[in-house]
Amino acid sequence: MKLYCLSGHPNKPCNVITFKSCTLMLDCGLDMSSVSHFLPLPLVASARLNSLNTWVPRDTDSQLEGELRECMNRVFVDSPPEFVPPASGLVDFSEVDAILVSNYHSLLALPFITNHTGFRGVVLMTEPTLQMGRMFMEELVEYIERTPKARHASRWKNYLRSLPPPLSDVRLPKTWQAAYNTKAINSALSHVQIVAYSEKIDICGALKITAVSSGFCLGSCNWLICSDHEKLAYLSGSSTLTTHPRPIDQSSLKNADVLIMTALNHTPLFNPDSMLGEFCVAVAQTIRNGGNALVPCYPSGVVYDLFECLSNHMDNLGLNLIPMYFVSPRAENSLGYSNIFSEWLSSSKCSKVYSMDDPFPHAHLSRVGRLKAFKSLDAEGFSSEYRQGV
């Protein structure tokens, strides 16, 4: 067995295993650390960004055609953001037989791997991972395409030694790639084969692949890779804290000959319950002071728990008339999907579905107008609906 790591980002695993006659890829997370070196993409024309001074290296004759700008004593690239795709030097993607995707956070690099590389294999994932992953990728594309840049900067990559840090410290910027488009997303997802928990999938007639719940998010899984004589367990993003996803299946991981672990928690002493309580207290205090609480979040996952805990906390404080706004190009899709994936929910949520009740409180909050979903801040109706706190 050979194991290759194709990504240096600890929380965006992208490993390849060559096992006998089969080559498997474990997840395809996208390293977005490169985005921090680019100027932001404002929704409206920004006079401040447009007036930033152009930065030019002193020890070169190249003007770089205005590719670099200086802001707050730091140099940024004035161009559409680029991402770090999985390295292709160690493994030929056309030889990969299957890609095992553990959750929708580890899916964003898929179009870079399956398109224009000769990839002919299959991509295995659960139904929620497919639907939520598509939503995440489409949101990324929409965020970038709604504020197009006039030019694409690339010459700066030839002058790294002349640039100030942290831009001078970036690794292999010539391998960075611009974001894919919707067509590329659809092409990549055409390789997907949906799997259910505990379903055994045959690969190359040599391996049996099984997905088991990891408790991390809707449809997330760990993978069991079994041959006639060996058992490998791939432990991806996992959680023993039971919220809305189905709990982690720990028993299936026992007696593995090899355990591959990734996305490990670097702060195990932080208690999620106490952190969530502190969050609710801070939001309530901000609202009582007449302010607004802005919460950056993904369009799926933990945000469902935030809606539930925060609404309960505000009810207990008599702030039940304060609305919550969910702003994302895929906000309505996310709220809708979360209510139909009943088989992937925890037992308490699933029992509500069987009793013809809403599994999540955000369904009721939406009906009574306490939770309002908008595609963007300039969406129709947002200005008239939005109001300050008490």
Stockholm file with secondary structure:
# STOCKHOLM 1.0

chainA/1-390         MKLYCLSGHPNKPCNVITFKSCTLMLDCGLDMSSVSHFLPLPLVASARLNSLNTWVPRDTDSQLEGELRECMNRVFVDSPPEFVPPASGLVDFSEVDAILVSNYHSLLALPFITNHTGFRGVVLMTEPTLQMGRMFMEELVEYIERTPKARHASRWKNYLRSLPPPLSDVRLPKTWQAAYNTKAINSALSHVQIVAYSEKIDICGALKITAVSSGFCLGSCNWLICSDHEKLAYLSGSSTLTTHPRPIDQSSLKNADVLIMTALNHTPLFNPDSMLGEFCVAVAQTIRNGGNALVPCYPSGVVYDLFECLSNHMDNLGLNLIPMYFVSPRAENSLGYSNIFSEWLSSSKCSKVYSMDDPFPHAHLSRVGRLKAFKSLDAEGFSSEYRQGV
#=GR chainA/1-390 SS CEEEECCCCTTSCCEEEEETTEEEEECCCCBCGGGGGBCCCCSSCCHHHHTSEECCCTTCSCCGGGCEEEETTEEEECSSCEEBCCCCSSSCGGGCCEEECCSGGGCTTHHHHHSSSCCCSEEEECHHHHHHHHHHHHHHHHHHHTSCCSCCCCGGGGCGGGSCTTGGGCSCGGGCEECCCHHHHHHHHTTEEECCBTCEEEETTTEEEEEEECSSSTTCEEEEEECSSCEEEEECSCCCSCSSBCCCCCGGGTTCSEEEECSCCSCTTCCHHHHHHHHHHHHHHHHHTTCCCCCCCCSSSHHHHHHHHHHHHHHHTTCTTCCEEEECTTHHHHHHHHTTCGGGBCHHHHHHHHTTCCSSHHHHHHHTTSEEEESSTTSTTHHHHCCCCC
#=GC SS_cons         CEEEECCCCTTSCCEEEEETTEEEEECCCCBCGGGGGBCCCCSSCCHHHHTSEECCCTTCSCCGGGCEEEETTEEEECSSCEEBCCCCSSSCGGGCCEEECCSGGGCTTHHHHHSSSCCCSEEEECHHHHHHHHHHHHHHHHHHHTSCCSCCCCGGGGCGGGSCTTGGGCSCGGGCEECCCHHHHHHHHTTEEECCBTCEEEETTTEEEEEEECSSSTTCEEEEEECSSCEEEEECSCCCSCSSBCCCCCGGGTTCSEEEECSCCSCTTCCHHHHHHHHHHHHHHHHHTTCCCCCCCCSSSHHHHHHHHHHHHHHHTTCTTCCEEEECTTHHHHHHHHTTCGGGBCHHHHHHHHTTCCSSHHHHHHHTTSEEEESSTTSTTHHHHCCCCC
//
